[in-house]
Amino acid sequence: MGNHPFALVAVPAPMPEPLTYAVPGGLRGRLAVGMRVLVPLGRRRVTGVVVGFERAARVAGVKEIAEALDDEVLLEEKFLELCRWAADYYVASLGEVLAAALPPLLRTESRVVAAFAREPEDLHGEVDRQVLEALRERGPLAPATLSRLFPRRGVRAALERLAAQGAVTVGERLRGHMREARRRRAAPPAKTAGGAPSRAPVLTDEQREVLRSLEGRLRDGGFETLLLHGVTGSGKTEVYLHAMETVRAGGRQSLILVPEIALTPQLLDRLEGRFPGDVAVLHSGLTPAERWRHWWRIAHGVVKVVVGARSAVFAPVRDLGLIVVDEEHDYSYKQEEGVRYHGRDLAVVRGRIAGCPVILGSATPSLESYHNARGGRYRLLELTRRVQARPMPGVDVVDLKAGQESAPAEGLFSPPLLRALRENQEQGRQSLVFLNRRGFASFLQCWSCGFVMRCPHCSISLTYHLGRNSTFCHHCGYRRRKVDACPACGNLSLSEVGFGTERVEHALRRLLPKARIGRMDRDTTSARGAQERIFRAWERGDLDVLVGTQMVAKGHDVGGVTLVGVVLADSSLNLPDFRAAEKTFQIISQVAGRAGRARRPGRVIVQTLVPGHYCFRHAQVHDYPSFFAAETEFRRELGYPPFRHLVHLRLDGTDEDGVTQRARALARDLRREDNPHEVEILGPAPAPIAKLRNRYRWQILLKGRSRPALGALARRAVALVPKSRTVRLHVDVDPYNML
């Protein structure tokens, strides 16, 4: 506990540094680092986190802390150490990192309300009863109001206990929580999950060997990063579960990160079956109240297993014994807004801070992770065979260039793929058809004058969706109804160009009229729960063919799938991205791995215009090491990661000339800086998408061997571009998307 007269408070917002506040006499000796406080900021009162104490204020006119929001330390020092590291590495403020790390209900006060939901199964004490009665009789109230009604009674702790039981809901929008309260009153009392754990399958020799090599580290603790490279279907998940059981037996907690929680219902089933009543989930699809409830259970050690998407790397796990990053190569781990952190990389840092092992698992590891394993920085563990000695699927690469075979049916399906789809349906087996592009047509173009329908807010063409007979911008959401006449010349010659998953589904319904066909992409899964409903139908065998984007390539294990067709494998290969070949190899290998995971062998047909490209040659024979060798040479020659490090600087604003001038001035000023480590400054240049959501975009790329030197130059860029509403600077360390 701090007994100093002043506290440093970080506000979860884009504040450059923590603010100094006077500690009231009543809080002296009670306030500690990691507690939340209510502080005045301008005309508002906002929530902040105490991150330190001072004997003397550095500025005059220091205001006083209004109220302590916690009775105990909520954010332990190791958690704050992770946040500080992230702020330094990703060139952000501690407040910005806290805004990304904390659930909404922990970083707000004025708009938060609590509402009665249902009678609890157990009351902890008198204060719980009083709080519950007040909410039942008076309706939703702010926690601050309850604290005034029952001063010094532990109101906030009572709310946490009641919310964890589902007796009250706590949230930011009153109307939504009133609906939640009514729903809960009508529902039967919630029961805690329980029962005996499900039985683990028999391990393969390779799985047992991997677990033997992990046993000492899991039992005794200590930081180490381990890369588990296992082919698709080799049983990586079972290794994770056994490792988590070992950690749980020692009384410690495990954290497992997955790319997208809604796309892995099977993993959740297995976790909840193996650890009944002992699993908490964190992801963006939860309501604020749900997220807060899980967060509270984790922070208080109620559960031993935590699973979530990238933001779960900030879960308040206090006794970490293991961190797992499943599908560690996946680009969903990279945050593209706000603080642009990478969940996998932060997981490694968190493991070092917590002193626990970190397992990175993938069938197609990122080039950087495999490079670290080959160089000895990570320990490499391998699973080279599928469970039950099932064979890897055979992969056929079909050349789509003109003259190779007869024209593709519907312009989409080569004769080999169409024959295979028909045969698979006749045999009562399931097929997966993959295209990493949604919509019906890529764009609409006039064949008379060349006009292309474009988004008025972004410098990209609009995608046509047949089902809604409209064109859409997938970046800003702009929509325009399809018209027959060209807006430029008036001729009736506006035609569909290119294709997406909607068109693939439409064509398959004509080509396979008896097939039960489903589609999984962002358009069909926008409603809450839609992703899981489609997957469950697929898992039950209610669908013969599933068409989808990269959603269908992640974590699904459906035994009836014996055929995978990749409609156009080149769609990711031709992106303006130095990782294009790596991404293509990974997605082809991952989607191919969905085939033949049960008794029947699988087959994969990949359609491409460049069958000789090394990413297809190596994917065809499931040879990751050879792909790694070829891609490594390409990266080495051009000076890209892992041989150089990158920082992407992007400026955007509503005034095109202003953004252009600011970008040129920034590049010029950075080149004048002392640069002993020879950081290369590339640009400025317009971004590949030069206009997005009515903001013009220019970019500068910093490239060098020294991470500290790159970080220092990036911080200098932040200092050179003053905060402004007209031009904003975004810093992306280790960028993955530079469009």
C-alpha positions in Angstrom: 0.0 0.0 0.0 1.2 3.5 -0.8 1.5 6.1 1.9 2.7 8.9 -0.4 0.7 12.1 -0.9 0.6 11.9 -4.7 -0.4 9.1 -7.1 0.4 8.5 -10.8 -2.9 7.5 -12.5 -3.1 6.1 -16.1 -6.4 6.9 -17.7 -7.4 4.2 -20.3 -7.4 6.6 -23.2 -4.9 8.2 -25.6 -3.2 10.2 -22.9 0.6 10.7 -23.5 1.6 9.8 -19.9 0.1 9.1 -16.5 -1.4 12.1 -14.6 -0.5 13.2 -11.1 -3.3 13.4 -8.4 -3.3 14.1 -4.7 -4.2 11.2 -2.5 -7.0 12.1 0.0 -6.1 11.5 3.7 -8.8 8.8 3.9 -7.0 6.8 1.1 -3.5 7.1 2.5 -2.2 3.7 3.3 -5.1 2.0 1.6 -4.4 2.8 -2.0 -2.1 0.6 -4.0 -0.6 0.2 -7.4 -3.1 -1.7 -9.6 -6.3 -0.3 -8.0 -8.8 1.7 -10.0 -9.8 5.2 -8.9 -12.2 7.9 -10.1 -10.4 11.1 -10.9 -11.5 14.5 -12.3 -10.4 15.2 -15.8 -11.6 18.5 -17.2 -15.3 18.7 -16.6 -15.6 14.9 -16.4 -14.8 12.2 -13.9 -13.1 9.3 -15.4 -11.7 5.9 -14.3 -8.0 5.5 -14.0 -5.5 3.0 -12.7 -2.9 3.8 -10.1 0.5 2.9 -11.6 2.8 4.6 -9.1 3.3 7.1 -6.2 5.3 10.3 -5.7 6.4 12.2 -2.7 6.1 15.5 -4.6 3.9 16.7 -7.5 5.7 17.6 -10.7 3.2 20.2 -11.6 1.2 22.8 -9.8 -2.6 22.8 -9.2 -2.9 19.0 -8.7 -6.4 17.8 -8.3 -7.5 15.2 -5.8 -8.6 11.6 -6.4 -12.4 11.5 -6.1 -12.9 7.9 -5.0 -11.2 4.5 -4.9 -13.2 2.1 -7.1 -11.6 -1.1 -5.7 -11.1 -2.5 -2.2 -8.2 -4.6 -3.3 -5.5 -4.7 -6.1 -7.3 -5.6 -9.3 -4.3 -5.4 -11.7 -1.2 -7.1 -10.4 2.2 -5.8 -11.0 3.1 -8.4 -13.7 0.0 -7.4 -15.6 1.1 -3.7 -15.5 4.6 -4.8 -16.5 3.2 -6.4 -19.6 1.2 -3.2 -20.4 4.3 -1.1 -20.0 6.4 -3.3 -22.2 3.6 -3.2 -24.9 3.4 0.6 -24.7 7.2 1.0 -25.1 7.6 -1.6 -27.9 4.5 -0.5 -29.9 5.2 3.2 -29.5 2.0 3.9 -27.6 1.0 5.4 -24.2 0.3 3.2 -21.2 -3.3 4.6 -21.2 -3.8 3.4 -24.8 -2.6 -0.1 -23.9 -4.9 -0.2 -20.8 -7.8 0.8 -23.0 -7.0 -2.2 -25.2 -6.4 -4.5 -22.3 -9.4 -3.8 -20.0 -13.0 -4.8 -20.6 -15.3 -1.8 -21.1 -17.0 -2.0 -17.7 -13.6 -1.7 -15.9 -12.6 1.5 -17.7 -15.8 3.5 -17.3 -17.8 4.8 -14.4 -20.3 7.5 -15.4 -22.3 5.3 -17.8 -22.2 2.1 -15.9 -25.3 0.7 -14.3 -26.2 -2.4 -12.3 -29.6 -4.1 -12.7 -31.4 -6.9 -10.9 -31.6 -10.1 -13.0 -32.8 -12.9 -10.8 -32.6 -14.3 -7.3 -29.1 -15.8 -6.5 -28.5 -19.3 -5.3 -26.4 -18.0 -2.4 -25.9 -14.7 -0.6 -22.4 -13.9 0.7 -23.6 -11.6 3.5 -25.7 -8.6 4.6 -24.2 -6.2 2.0 -25.1 -8.6 -0.8 -28.7 -8.7 0.4 -28.9 -4.9 0.7 -27.5 -4.3 -2.7 -29.8 -6.8 -4.3 -32.9 -5.3 -2.5 -31.9 -1.8 -3.7 -31.7 -2.9 -7.3 -34.9 -4.9 -7.1 -36.9 -2.0 -5.6 -35.3 1.0 -7.3 -34.3 -0.4 -10.7 -30.8 0.0 -12.3 -28.4 2.1 -10.4 -24.8 3.3 -10.9 -22.2 1.6 -8.6 -21.3 5.0 -7.3 -24.9 5.6 -6.2 -24.9 2.2 -4.4 -21.7 3.2 -2.7 -23.3 6.4 -1.4 -26.3 4.4 -0.2 -24.2 1.9 1.7 -20.9 3.7 2.5 -17.9 1.6 3.4 -19.8 -1.6 3.0 -17.9 -3.3 0.2 -20.5 -2.5 -2.4 -18.2 -3.1 -5.4 -17.1 -6.5 -4.1 -20.8 -7.4 -3.5 -21.7 -6.4 -7.1 -18.9 -8.6 -8.4 -20.1 -11.6 -6.4 -23.7 -11.1 -7.5 -22.8 -10.6 -11.1 -20.6 -13.7 -11.1 -23.8 -15.6 -10.1 -25.9 -13.9 -12.7 -28.0 -12.3 -10.0 -27.3 -8.8 -11.4 -26.1 -7.5 -14.7 -23.6 -4.7 -15.0 -23.4 -2.8 -18.2 -23.0 0.5 -20.1 -26.4 0.7 -21.9 -29.4 0.8 -19.6 -31.9 -0.3 -22.3 -29.9 -3.4 -23.2 -29.5 -4.4 -19.6 -33.2 -4.0 -18.9 -33.8 -6.5 -21.7 -31.1 -8.8 -20.2 -32.7 -8.5 -16.8 -36.2 -9.4 -18.2 -34.7 -12.4 -20.0 -33.0 -13.7 -16.9 -36.1 -13.4 -14.8 -37.9 -15.6 -17.3 -35.1 -18.2 -17.5 -34.6 -21.0 -15.0 -31.8 -20.6 -12.5 -28.4 -21.1 -14.0 -26.5 -24.2 -12.9 -22.8 -24.5 -12.6 -21.3 -26.8 -15.2 -20.0 -30.0 -13.6 -19.8 -33.7 -14.0 -16.9 -36.0 -14.7 -14.3 -34.9 -17.3 -14.5 -36.5 -20.7 -12.0 -39.3 -21.3 -8.8 -38.4 -23.2 -8.1 -40.4 -26.4 -5.1 -42.7 -26.6 -1.9 -40.8 -27.4 0.3 -41.5 -30.4 4.0 -42.3 -29.8 4.9 -38.8 -31.1 2.4 -37.1 -28.8 3.8 -39.0 -25.8 7.4 -38.1 -26.8 6.4 -34.4 -27.0 4.7 -34.5 -23.6 7.7 -36.2 -22.1 9.9 -33.4 -23.3 7.6 -30.9 -21.8 7.0 -32.6 -18.4 9.8 -31.0 -16.4 9.0 -27.5 -17.7 5.3 -27.9 -17.0 5.9 -29.3 -13.5 8.7 -27.0 -12.4 7.8 -23.8 -14.3 10.3 -21.4 -15.8 10.1 -19.5 -19.1 10.7 -21.2 -22.4 9.2 -20.8 -25.8 8.4 -24.0 -27.6 7.3 -24.2 -31.3 5.0 -27.3 -31.8 5.1 -27.9 -35.5 2.5 -30.6 -36.3 0.9 -31.5 -39.6 -2.8 -31.0 -39.8 -4.6 -33.8 -38.0 -1.5 -34.8 -35.9 -3.2 -34.1 -32.5 -1.7 -30.8 -31.4 -4.9 -30.0 -29.5 -4.5 -33.2 -27.4 -1.0 -32.2 -26.5 -2.3 -28.8 -25.3 -5.0 -30.5 -23.2 -2.6 -32.9 -21.5 -0.2 -30.1 -20.8 -3.0 -28.0 -19.3 -4.0 -31.0 -17.1 -0.5 -31.2 -15.8 -0.5 -27.5 -15.0 -4.0 -27.7 -13.4 -2.9 -30.6 -11.2 -0.2 -28.3 -9.8 -2.8 -25.7 -8.9 -1.9 -23.2 -11.6 -3.8 -21.7 -14.5 -3.5 -22.0 -18.3 -4.2 -19.5 -21.0 -4.9 -20.6 -24.5 -5.2 -18.2 -27.4 -7.0 -19.0 -30.6 -7.3 -16.8 -33.8 -11.1 -16.4 -33.7 -13.1 -17.8 -30.8 -16.4 -18.1 -32.8 -14.7 -20.3 -35.4 -13.5 -22.9 -33.0 -16.6 -24.4 -31.3 -15.0 -27.9 -31.3 -12.1 -26.6 -29.2 -14.5 -25.1 -26.7 -16.4 -28.4 -26.6 -13.2 -30.2 -25.8 -12.1 -27.8 -23.2 -15.4 -27.7 -21.4 -15.6 -31.5 -21.6 -12.1 -32.0 -20.2 -12.4 -29.2 -17.6 -16.1 -29.0 -16.7 -17.0 -25.8 -14.8 -13.4 -24.6 -14.9 -13.2 -22.7 -18.2 -13.6 -18.9 -18.8 -13.9 -17.4 -22.3 -12.9 -13.9 -23.4 -13.6 -12.5 -26.9 -15.1 -9.5 -28.6 -18.4 -11.3 -29.3 -19.4 -11.2 -25.6 -21.7 -8.5 -24.3 -19.9 -6.0 -21.9 -21.6 -7.7 -18.9 -20.6 -11.2 -20.1 -17.1 -10.2 -20.7 -16.9 -8.5 -17.3 -18.3 -11.6 -15.6 -15.7 -13.9 -17.1 -13.0 -11.3 -16.4 -14.0 -11.3 -12.7 -13.9 -15.1 -12.4 -10.4 -15.2 -14.0 -9.1 -12.4 -11.8 -10.3 -14.1 -8.6 -9.0 -17.5 -9.5 -12.4 -19.1 -9.9 -11.3 -20.9 -13.0 -8.1 -22.7 -14.0 -8.4 -22.5 -17.8 -8.9 -19.4 -19.9 -9.5 -19.4 -23.6 -9.9 -16.4 -25.9 -8.9 -14.5 -29.0 -5.9 -12.1 -29.2 -7.1 -9.6 -26.5 -7.2 -12.5 -24.0 -3.4 -12.1 -23.8 -4.4 -9.4 -21.3 -6.6 -11.8 -19.2 -6.0 -11.2 -15.5 -4.6 -14.6 -14.8 -2.6 -14.4 -11.6 -0.9 -17.8 -11.4 0.1 -18.6 -14.9 1.6 -22.1 -15.5 1.2 -22.3 -19.2 0.4 -20.2 -22.3 -0.7 -21.8 -25.6 -1.0 -19.9 -28.9 -2.9 -22.2 -31.3 -2.4 -21.6 -35.0 0.3 -19.1 -34.1 0.9 -18.2 -37.7 -2.6 -16.7 -38.1 -2.8 -13.0 -39.0 -5.9 -12.5 -36.8 -3.5 -12.2 -33.9 -2.3 -8.8 -35.2 -4.4 -5.9 -34.0 -5.0 -3.4 -36.8 -6.6 -0.6 -34.9 -5.5 1.4 -31.8 -2.4 -0.1 -30.3 -1.3 -2.4 -33.1 0.0 -5.3 -30.9 0.6 -8.9 -32.0 -1.2 -11.3 -29.6 1.4 -14.1 -30.2 4.4 -11.9 -29.6 2.8 -10.4 -26.4 2.1 -14.0 -25.2 5.8 -14.8 -25.4 6.6 -11.6 -23.4 3.9 -12.5 -20.9 5.4 -16.0 -20.5 8.8 -14.4 -19.7 7.3 -12.0 -17.2 5.2 -14.8 -15.5 8.0 -17.3 -15.7 6.0 -20.0 -17.5 6.4 -22.0 -20.7 4.8 -20.8 -23.9 3.7 -23.3 -26.6 3.3 -21.9 -30.2 1.4 -24.5 -32.3 0.9 -24.6 -36.0 1.0 -26.9 -39.1 2.4 -24.0 -41.0 4.4 -21.8 -38.6 5.1 -18.2 -39.4 8.5 -17.7 -41.0 9.7 -15.7 -38.0 8.8 -18.4 -35.5 10.3 -21.2 -37.5 13.4 -19.0 -38.0 13.6 -18.6 -34.2 13.3 -22.3 -33.7 16.0 -23.1 -36.3 18.2 -20.6 -34.6 17.8 -22.0 -31.1 15.8 -19.1 -29.7 12.7 -21.4 -29.5 12.7 -25.2 -28.9 11.3 -27.1 -31.8 8.9 -30.0 -31.2 7.4 -31.9 -34.1 4.4 -34.1 -34.9 5.1 -35.5 -38.4 2.2 -38.0 -38.7 -1.6 -37.8 -38.4 -3.3 -39.7 -35.6 -4.3 -43.3 -36.2 -1.8 -43.4 -39.1 -4.2 -41.6 -41.4 -2.6 -40.5 -44.6 -2.2 -36.8 -45.6 -4.6 -35.9 -48.4 -3.4 -36.1 -52.0 -3.1 -32.7 -53.6 -3.7 -32.2 -57.3 -2.7 -28.8 -58.8 -4.8 -27.8 -61.9 -3.5 -25.3 -64.4 -6.3 -22.9 -65.3 -4.5 -21.2 -68.1 -6.3 -21.2 -71.5 -5.7 -24.3 -73.6 -4.9 -26.6 -70.7 -8.3 -28.3 -70.5 -11.9 -27.4 -71.6 -13.3 -24.2 -70.2 -14.2 -24.2 -66.5 -17.9 -24.8 -65.8 -19.6 -21.5 -64.9 -16.1 -20.0 -65.3 -15.2 -21.4 -61.9 -14.8 -25.2 -61.8 -12.3 -27.1 -63.9 -13.4 -30.5 -65.2 -11.4 -32.4 -62.6 -12.9 -30.4 -59.7 -16.4 -30.6 -61.0 -16.1 -34.4 -61.6 -14.7 -34.8 -58.1 -17.6 -32.8 -56.5 -20.2 -34.8 -58.3 -18.6 -38.1 -57.4 -18.2 -37.1 -53.7 -21.9 -36.2 -53.5 -23.0 -39.4 -55.1 -20.9 -41.3 -52.5 -22.6 -39.4 -49.7 -19.4 -37.6 -48.6 -18.9 -33.9 -47.8 -16.9 -31.4 -49.9 -15.4 -28.1 -48.9 -15.0 -25.4 -51.6 -12.7 -22.5 -50.7 -12.3 -19.0 -52.2 -10.9 -16.2 -50.1 -13.1 -13.5 -51.6 -16.7 -12.9 -50.7 -19.6 -11.4 -52.7 -21.0 -12.4 -56.1 -18.7 -10.3 -58.4 -15.5 -8.4 -57.6 -16.9 -5.3 -59.3 -19.2 -3.9 -62.0 -17.7 -2.4 -65.1 -19.1 -0.9 -68.2 -18.0 -2.6 -71.4 -18.8 0.5 -73.5 -16.8 3.2 -71.7 -14.8 1.3 -69.1 -16.4 2.9 -66.1 -16.0 1.0 -62.8 -18.4 1.3 -59.8 -16.3 2.7 -57.0 -16.8 3.6 -53.4 -17.1 7.4 -53.0 -15.4 7.2 -49.6 -12.6 4.8 -50.4 -10.3 4.3 -53.4 -11.5 0.8 -54.2 -14.2 -0.8 -56.4 -17.5 -1.9 -54.9 -18.2 -5.6 -54.6 -21.5 -6.8 -56.1 -23.8 -9.0 -53.9 -26.5 -10.8 -55.8 -28.7 -11.7 -52.8 -29.2 -8.0 -51.9 -28.8 -6.8 -55.5 -26.4 -4.1 -54.3 -22.8 -3.2 -54.4 -20.9 -2.8 -51.1 -17.6 -1.4 -49.9 -16.1 -4.0 -47.6 -14.1 -1.3 -45.8 -16.5 1.4 -44.9 -19.9 -0.3 -45.4 -21.1 2.0 -48.2 -24.0 0.5 -50.2 -25.5 1.3 -53.5 -28.3 -0.5 -55.4 -27.3 -2.1 -58.6 -28.5 -0.2 -61.7 -28.8 -1.5 -65.3 -27.5 1.6 -67.1 -23.9 2.8 -66.8 -23.8 6.0 -64.6 -21.1 7.4 -67.0 -22.4 6.7 -70.5 -25.9 5.6 -70.0 -25.5 2.3 -72.0 -26.9 -0.9 -70.7 -23.5 -2.5 -70.6 -22.7 -2.6 -66.9 -21.4 -6.2 -66.3 -20.2 -8.3 -63.5 -16.4 -8.9 -63.4 -14.7 -11.5 -61.2 -16.3 -13.7 -58.6 -16.7 -14.4 -54.9 -18.1 -17.0 -52.6 -21.7 -16.0 -53.3 -21.2 -16.6 -57.0 -19.6 -19.9 -56.2 -22.5 -21.0 -54.1 -25.0 -19.8 -56.8 -23.1 -21.8 -59.5 -23.0 -25.0 -57.4 -26.7 -24.9 -56.8 -27.1 -25.2 -60.6 -24.3 -27.7 -61.1 -25.3 -29.9 -58.1 -29.1 -29.4 -57.9 -29.6 -32.2 -55.3 -26.8 -31.1 -53.0 -27.4 -29.4 -49.7 -25.1 -26.3 -49.9 -24.1 -23.8 -47.3 -21.8 -20.8 -47.2 -19.6 -19.4 -44.4 -18.2 -15.9 -44.9 -18.7 -12.5 -43.3 -22.0 -12.0 -45.0 -23.6 -15.2 -43.8 -22.2 -15.0 -40.3 -22.8 -11.4 -39.3 -25.7 -12.3 -36.9 -24.7 -13.4 -33.5 -24.4 -17.2 -33.3 -24.6 -17.7 -37.1 -21.1 -19.0 -37.4 -21.7 -21.8 -34.9 -25.1 -22.7 -36.4 -23.5 -23.2 -39.8 -20.6 -25.1 -38.4 -22.9 -27.4 -36.3 -25.0 -28.2 -39.4 -21.7 -29.0 -41.3 -20.5 -31.1 -38.4 -23.8 -33.1 -38.2 -23.7 -33.8 -41.9 -26.7 -31.7 -42.8 -24.7 -30.0 -45.6 -23.1 -31.8 -48.5 -21.0 -28.8 -49.7 -19.7 -25.9 -47.7 -18.4 -22.8 -49.5 -16.4 -20.4 -47.6 -13.5 -17.9 -47.2 -10.6 -18.5 -44.8 -13.2 -19.0 -42.0 -13.5 -22.6 -43.2 -9.8 -23.3 -43.0 -9.4 -22.8 -39.2 -9.6 -25.5 -36.6 -12.5 -27.5 -38.0 -12.3 -31.3 -37.7 -15.3 -32.9 -39.6 -14.8 -36.5 -40.4 -17.2 -36.6 -43.4 -15.0 -34.2 -45.4 -13.1 -36.1 -48.1 -12.7 -33.4 -50.8 -11.4 -29.9 -50.7 -11.5 -27.6 -53.8 -9.6 -24.4 -54.0 -11.3 -22.3 -56.7 -8.6 -19.8 -57.4 -5.4 -20.1 -55.3 -3.9 -17.0 -56.8 -6.2 -14.5 -55.1 -3.8 -14.1 -52.2 -0.6 -14.7 -54.1 -0.9 -11.5 -56.1 -1.4 -9.0 -53.3 1.1 -6.2 -52.9 2.6 -7.9 -49.8 6.0 -9.4 -49.2 4.2 -12.1 -47.2 2.0 -13.1 -50.1 3.7 -16.4 -50.8 3.7 -17.4 -47.1 0.1 -16.5 -46.7 -0.9 -18.5 -49.8 1.1 -21.6 -48.7 -0.4 -21.4 -45.2 -4.0 -21.0 -46.3 -3.7 -23.8 -49.0 -2.1 -26.1 -46.5 -4.6 -25.3 -43.7 -7.7 -25.7 -45.9 -6.2 -28.9 -47.5 -5.8 -30.2 -44.0 -9.6 -30.3 -43.5 -9.8 -33.3 -45.8 -9.4 -37.0 -44.8 -9.4 -36.5 -41.0 -11.5 -39.7 -40.4 -11.4 -43.2 -41.9 -11.7 -42.2 -45.5 -8.7 -40.7 -47.3 -8.9 -37.1 -48.5 -8.3 -35.4 -51.8 -7.5 -31.8 -52.6 -7.8 -30.0 -55.9 -6.1 -26.6 -56.2 -6.9 -24.4 -59.2 -4.2 -21.8 -60.2 -2.8 -19.9 -63.1 0.8 -20.4 -61.9 1.1 -24.1 -61.0 4.9 -23.9 -61.0 5.1 -21.4 -58.1 7.2 -22.8 -55.3 4.4 -22.3 -52.7 2.1 -24.7 -54.7 4.9 -27.2 -55.4 5.7 -27.5 -51.7 2.1 -27.4 -50.6 1.3 -30.2 -53.0 3.6 -32.6 -51.0 3.0 -31.0 -47.6 6.7 -30.0 -47.3 6.9 -27.0 -45.0 10.7 -27.1 -44.5 11.3 -26.8 -48.3 8.9 -23.9 -48.5 10.7 -22.3 -45.6 14.0 -22.6 -47.3 12.8 -21.1 -50.6 10.9 -18.2 -48.9 13.9 -17.5 -46.6 16.1 -16.9 -49.6 13.6 -14.4 -51.0 13.3 -12.5 -47.7 17.1 -12.5 -47.2 17.7 -11.0 -50.7 15.2 -8.2 -50.3 15.9 -7.5 -46.7 12.5 -8.4 -45.2 11.7 -10.0 -41.8 13.2 -12.0 -40.2 16.4 -10.5 -41.5 15.2 -6.9 -41.1 12.6 -5.4 -38.9 9.9 -3.0 -40.1 7.9 0.0 -38.7 5.1 1.3 -40.9 4.1 5.0 -40.5 0.8 6.0 -42.0 -0.6 9.5 -42.1 -4.2 10.2 -43.0 -6.6 13.1 -43.1 -9.5 14.7 -44.9 -7.4 17.2 -46.8 -5.4 15.5 -49.5 -2.8 18.2 -50.0 -2.3 18.6 -46.2 -1.6 14.9 -45.8 0.8 14.9 -48.8 2.7 17.8 -47.5 2.9 16.5 -43.9 4.1 13.0 -45.2 6.9 14.6 -47.3 7.9 16.9 -44.4 8.0 14.0 -42.0 10.2 11.8 -44.3 12.5 14.8 -44.9 12.8 15.5 -41.1 13.5 11.8 -40.3 16.3 11.7 -42.9 17.9 14.6 -41.1 17.9 12.7 -37.8 21.1 11.1 -36.5 20.9 7.5 -37.7 23.9 5.5 -36.5 22.2 2.2 -37.0 21.4 2.9 -40.6 17.7 2.6 -40.5 16.4 2.8 -44.1 13.6 5.2 -44.7 11.4 4.3 -47.7 8.9 6.8 -49.0 6.8 8.7 -48.6 4.2 7.3 -51.0 0.5 7.0 -51.3 -0.9 3.9 -49.5 -2.1 1.1 -51.8 -5.6 2.1 -50.7 -5.0 5.8 -51.0 -8.4 6.9 -49.6 -10.3 5.1 -46.9 -13.5 6.3 -45.2 -13.0 9.8 -46.7 -9.5 10.0 -45.4 -6.4 10.3 -47.7 -3.5 8.1 -46.8 0.3 8.3 -47.3 2.9 6.0 -45.8 6.6 5.8 -44.8 8.4 2.5 -44.2 11.3 2.2 -41.7 13.5 -0.8 -42.2 16.6 -1.9 -40.2 18.4 -4.5 -38.2 18.1 -2.8 -34.8 14.7 -2.9 -33.1 15.7 -0.2 -30.5 16.8 2.1 -33.4 13.6 1.6 -35.2 11.6 2.3 -32.1 13.6 5.5 -31.4 13.0 6.8 -34.9 9.3 5.9 -34.7 9.0 7.8 -31.4 10.7 10.7 -33.1 8.1 10.6 -35.8 5.4 10.9 -33.2 7.1 13.9 -31.7 7.4 15.5 -35.2 3.7 15.1 -36.0 1.7 17.1 -33.5 -1.7 15.9 -32.4 -4.2 17.2 -34.9 -7.7 16.5 -36.1 -6.7 17.2 -39.7 -3.7 14.8 -40.0 -3.2 11.7 -37.9 -0.1 9.5 -37.6 -0.4 5.8 -37.0 2.6 3.7 -36.0 2.6 0.0 -36.7 5.6 -1.9 -35.4 6.1 -5.3 -37.1 3.3 -4.6 -39.6 1.2 -7.3 -41.3 -1.1 -5.2 -43.4 0.3 -2.2 -45.3 -2.7 -1.7 -47.6 
